[in-house]
């Protein structure tokens, strides 16, 4: 196994654990809608990272690091109670993953279109 594969999968597991811990924390507080949003929005992004890793290992690792940063910050503001109205948590755990997923899919789609239009 390559060293980049180990770093990627370690980062992938860390982000999954952050999402899971955030979900468990929400379950304890009985915020059911937020629990569903974390997994409904976050899991497609995690799956795309694993597929994206095949051709762009460093890009996938960089994207995972960004996901780890905003997931850990969202969990931090939720646990410490610094997010009084709850919009910060929504931004970091729902809006940012959607934006990141859209940008990643656009890049990947443009790259695939460019590959098919290359002269052989």
Backbone as CSV, one residue per row, in Angstrom:
resi,resn,N_x,N_y,N_z,CA_x,CA_y,CA_z,C_x,C_y,C_z
1,UNK,0.837,-1.173,0.000,0.000,0.000,0.000,0.887,1.243,0.000
2,UNK,0.536,2.228,-0.806,1.303,3.451,-0.878,1.062,4.304,0.362
3,UNK,2.030,5.154,0.669,1.902,6.027,1.831,0.712,6.973,1.680
4,UNK,0.457,7.460,0.458,-0.677,8.362,0.259,-1.997,7.652,0.536
5,UNK,-2.070,6.360,0.248,-3.290,5.620,0.553,-3.531,5.566,2.057
6,UNK,-2.485,5.357,2.833,-2.641,5.319,4.288,-3.117,6.667,4.811
7,UNK,-2.513,7.747,4.323,-2.920,9.078,4.783,-4.368,9.359,4.404
8,UNK,-4.747,8.987,3.189,-6.113,9.225,2.743,-7.113,8.476,3.610
9,UNK,-6.879,7.183,3.811,-7.856,6.393,4.556,-7.894,6.773,6.028
10,UNK,-6.776,7.191,6.596,-6.794,7.679,7.983,-7.632,8.951,8.070
11,UNK,-7.414,9.890,7.129,-8.207,11.122,7.119,-9.680,10.813,6.863
12,UNK,-9.957,9.848,5.979,-11.339,9.480,5.674,-12.035,8.940,6.924
13,UNK,-11.342,8.094,7.672,-11.916,7.522,8.895,-12.131,8.606,9.943
14,UNK,-11.193,9.549,10.061,-11.333,10.639,11.030,-12.571,11.473,10.719
15,UNK,-12.769,11.823,9.441,-13.937,12.621,9.072,-15.226,11.828,9.315
16,UNK,-15.225,10.549,8.994,-16.407,9.723,9.272,-16.708,9.692,10.768
17,UNK,-15.669,9.555,11.588,-15.873,9.539,13.039,-16.376,10.887,13.555
18,UNK,-15.897,11.978,12.968,-16.406,13.297,13.348,-17.884,13.425,13.020
19,UNK,-18.277,12.956,11.837,-19.688,13.009,11.467,-20.528,12.121,12.373
20,UNK,-20.006,10.943,12.678,-20.726,10.026,13.561,-20.851,10.600,14.966
21,UNK,-19.788,11.194,15.479,-19.857,11.767,16.822,-20.814,12.943,16.865
22,UNK,-20.861,13.734,15.798,-21.816,14.831,15.732,-23.241,14.300,15.706
23,UNK,-23.442,13.205,14.971,-24.773,12.593,14.905,-25.193,12.048,16.258
24,UNK,-24.281,11.400,16.950,-24.593,10.860,18.277,-24.906,11.990,19.244
25,UNK,-24.132,13.077,19.164,-24.389,14.222,20.028,-25.769,14.804,19.763
26,UNK,-26.160,14.896,18.493,-27.490,15.396,18.151,-28.576,14.434,18.627
27,UNK,-28.300,13.137,18.554,-29.289,12.152,18.999,-29.535,12.291,20.496
28,UNK,-28.481,12.573,21.236,-28.629,12.769,22.682,-29.496,13.990,22.951
29,UNK,-29.363,15.013,22.130,-30.165,16.224,22.309,-31.503,16.151,21.575
30,UNK,-31.790,15.043,20.923,-33.053,14.795,20.209,-33.315,15.798,19.090
31,UNK,-32.312,16.094,18.313,-32.485,16.950,17.129,-32.457,16.027,15.913
32,UNK,-33.583,15.426,15.612,-33.656,14.373,14.605,-33.345,14.888,13.197
33,UNK,-33.848,16.052,12.825,-33.630,16.573,11.479,-32.146,16.789,11.205
34,UNK,-31.428,17.318,12.188,-30.006,17.559,11.999,-29.237,16.253,11.823
35,UNK,-29.643,15.216,12.532,-28.980,13.916,12.411,-29.122,13.389,10.985
36,UNK,-30.315,13.484,10.433,-30.537,13.014,9.068,-29.737,13.838,8.069
37,UNK,-29.663,15.147,8.293,-28.940,16.011,7.349,-27.455,15.686,7.310
38,UNK,-26.866,15.359,8.455,-25.434,15.041,8.479,-25.149,13.850,7.583
39,UNK,-25.939,12.805,7.683,-25.659,11.603,6.908,-26.193,11.673,5.484
40,UNK,-27.313,12.320,5.276,-27.849,12.426,3.925,-26.951,13.318,3.073
41,UNK,-26.404,14.373,3.648,-25.545,15.292,2.903,-24.092,14.841,2.923
42,UNK,-23.609,14.378,4.058,-22.186,14.055,4.196,-21.741,12.778,3.516
43,UNK,-22.559,11.761,3.487,-22.132,10.472,2.957,-21.894,10.457,1.449
44,UNK,-22.700,11.137,0.629,-22.329,11.180,-0.795,-20.970,11.842,-1.013
45,UNK,-20.669,12.861,-0.231,-19.373,13.518,-0.340,-18.250,12.554,0.020
46,UNK,-18.437,11.761,1.055,-17.412,10.798,1.456,-17.240,9.713,0.388
47,UNK,-18.317,9.303,-0.245,-18.222,8.320,-1.322,-17.508,8.874,-2.546
48,UNK,-17.794,10.127,-2.873,-17.125,10.769,-4.007,-15.631,10.904,-3.728
49,UNK,-15.260,11.217,-2.488,-13.836,11.303,-2.145,-13.127,9.989,-2.428
50,UNK,-13.757,8.883,-2.052,-13.138,7.579,-2.275,-12.990,7.282,-3.765
51,UNK,-13.973,7.656,-4.574,-13.878,7.450,-6.022,-12.885,8.420,-6.658
52,UNK,-12.856,9.644,-6.182,-11.978,10.688,-6.710,-10.511,10.366,-6.434
53,UNK,-10.254,9.620,-5.363,-8.897,9.263,-4.948,-8.158,8.461,-6.015
54,UNK,-8.885,7.717,-6.818,-8.252,6.847,-7.810,-7.379,7.627,-8.789
55,UNK,-7.858,8.788,-9.258,-7.109,9.569,-10.233,-6.408,10.779,-9.628
56,UNK,-6.870,11.244,-8.484,-6.307,12.445,-7.857,-6.091,12.199,-6.360
57,UNK,-5.089,11.403,-5.982,-4.910,11.082,-4.563,-4.619,12.307,-3.705
58,UNK,-3.811,13.235,-4.184,-3.508,14.421,-3.387,-4.692,15.373,-3.304
59,UNK,-5.446,15.492,-4.382,-6.645,16.327,-4.366,-7.703,15.780,-3.432
60,UNK,-7.862,14.465,-3.416,-8.830,13.844,-2.516,-8.404,14.032,-1.059
61,UNK,-7.112,13.906,-0.792,-6.605,14.106,0.565,-6.799,15.554,1.011
62,UNK,-6.529,16.508,0.130,-6.728,17.924,0.467,-8.203,18.216,0.746
63,UNK,-9.096,17.665,-0.072,-10.529,17.850,0.165,-10.958,17.240,1.491
64,UNK,-10.398,16.079,1.829,-10.718,15.446,3.109,-10.237,16.286,4.279
65,UNK,-9.082,16.897,4.140,-8.568,17.743,5.220,-9.500,18.934,5.443
66,UNK,-9.982,19.546,4.352,-10.935,20.642,4.493,-12.226,20.167,5.161
67,UNK,-12.720,18.994,4.766,-13.925,18.438,5.387,-13.694,18.157,6.859
68,UNK,-12.500,17.700,7.206,-12.161,17.438,8.606,-12.149,18.735,9.414
69,UNK,-11.607,19.791,8.839,-11.543,21.068,9.547,-12.936,21.607,9.832
70,UNK,-13.794,21.669,8.818,-15.103,22.248,9.107,-16.002,21.304,9.893
71,UNK,-15.802,19.989,9.789,-16.580,19.062,10.623,-16.181,19.178,12.088
72,UNK,-14.879,19.265,12.350,-14.434,19.381,13.743,-14.856,20.719,14.332
73,UNK,-14.819,21.788,13.535,-15.255,23.088,14.051,-16.756,23.090,14.319
74,UNK,-17.527,22.449,13.460,-18.973,22.375,13.682,-19.285,21.598,14.949
75,UNK,-18.576,20.507,15.160,-18.785,19.729,16.380,-18.374,20.538,17.607
76,UNK,-17.284,21.284,17.496,-16.811,22.106,18.606,-17.831,23.180,18.983
77,UNK,-18.345,23.919,17.988,-19.296,24.980,18.330,-20.617,24.413,18.833
78,UNK,-20.943,23.215,18.411,-22.177,22.592,18.880,-22.039,22.116,20.317
79,UNK,-20.905,21.508,20.654,-20.700,20.998,22.011,-20.512,22.127,23.010
80,UNK,-19.749,23.151,22.633,-19.491,24.245,23.568,-20.668,25.190,23.706
81,UNK,-21.617,25.126,22.806,-22.789,25.994,22.883,-22.537,27.405,22.388
82,UNK,-21.464,27.619,21.642,-21.174,28.950,21.121,-22.095,29.326,19.977
83,UNK,-22.787,28.353,19.424,-23.710,28.599,18.318,-25.114,28.725,18.900
84,UNK,-25.469,29.929,19.287,-26.722,30.150,19.984,-27.965,29.801,19.205
85,UNK,-28.029,30.193,17.933,-29.245,29.953,17.164,-29.176,28.725,16.267
86,UNK,-28.025,28.073,16.165,-27.906,26.839,15.408,-27.530,26.991,13.950
87,UNK,-27.398,28.202,13.451,-27.093,28.395,12.036,-25.644,28.079,11.706
88,UNK,-24.750,28.247,12.640,-23.345,27.911,12.388,-23.172,26.430,12.133
89,UNK,-23.848,25.607,12.928,-23.777,24.157,12.749,-24.322,23.772,11.388
90,UNK,-25.450,24.380,11.011,-26.054,24.089,9.709,-25.094,24.467,8.588
91,UNK,-24.427,25.617,8.717,-23.498,26.052,7.686,-22.338,25.081,7.542
92,UNK,-21.731,24.685,8.666,-20.540,23.849,8.606,-20.827,22.387,8.281
93,UNK,-21.979,21.870,8.639,-22.247,20.447,8.414,-23.187,20.170,7.246
94,UNK,-23.856,21.200,6.725,-24.782,20.965,5.623,-24.415,21.799,4.397
95,UNK,-24.253,23.097,4.564,-24.007,23.980,3.422,-22.616,23.756,2.832
96,UNK,-21.579,23.744,3.655,-20.220,23.540,3.137,-20.034,22.196,2.440
97,UNK,-20.541,21.072,2.983,-20.411,19.818,2.222,-21.130,19.853,0.873
98,UNK,-22.279,20.532,0.809,-22.983,20.633,-0.473,-22.153,21.431,-1.466
99,UNK,-21.606,22.559,-1.024,-20.772,23.380,-1.907,-19.543,22.600,-2.351
100,UNK,-18.902,21.908,-1.427,-17.708,21.130,-1.761,-18.044,20.007,-2.740
101,UNK,-19.167,19.332,-2.535,-19.584,18.258,-3.437,-19.873,18.796,-4.838
102,UNK,-20.564,19.935,-4.932,-20.874,20.516,-6.242,-19.607,20.913,-6.976
103,UNK,-18.671,21.561,-6.277,-17.420,21.972,-6.909,-16.625,20.754,-7.376
104,UNK,-16.563,19.727,-6.536,-15.831,18.518,-6.895,-16.457,17.823,-8.099
105,UNK,-17.784,17.720,-8.123,-18.458,17.090,-9.254,-18.308,17.911,-10.537
106,UNK,-18.343,19.240,-10.420,-18.119,20.086,-11.600,-16.709,19.890,-12.150
107,UNK,-15.723,19.885,-11.275,-14.348,19.675,-11.717,-14.188,18.323,-12.382
108,UNK,-14.738,17.291,-11.731,-14.642,15.943,-12.253,-15.364,15.825,-13.588
109,UNK,-16.544,16.434,-13.697,-17.302,16.399,-14.947,-16.597,17.121,-16.073
110,UNK,-16.046,18.299,-15.793,-15.301,19.046,-16.811,-14.078,18.264,-17.248
111,UNK,-13.417,17.617,-16.311,-12.245,16.810,-16.653,-12.633,15.636,-17.554
112,UNK,-13.739,14.973,-17.259,-14.194,13.859,-18.096,-14.578,14.330,-19.502
113,UNK,-15.230,15.496,-19.591,-15.586,16.043,-20.903,-14.320,16.383,-21.692
114,UNK,-13.339,16.969,-21.006,-12.070,17.308,-21.681,-11.352,16.061,-22.149
115,UNK,-11.393,14.984,-21.372,-10.740,13.729,-21.772,-11.416,13.115,-22.996
116,UNK,-12.731,13.187,-23.059,-13.426,12.582,-24.207,-13.269,13.414,-25.472
117,UNK,-13.027,14.715,-25.330,-12.868,15.579,-26.505,-11.415,15.715,-26.945
118,UNK,-10.502,15.047,-26.293,-9.091,15.099,-26.700,-8.910,14.418,-28.048
119,UNK,-8.109,15.024,-28.912,-7.804,14.315,-30.165,-6.853,13.151,-29.884
120,UNK,-7.086,12.045,-30.549,-6.277,10.849,-30.296,-5.157,10.697,-31.266
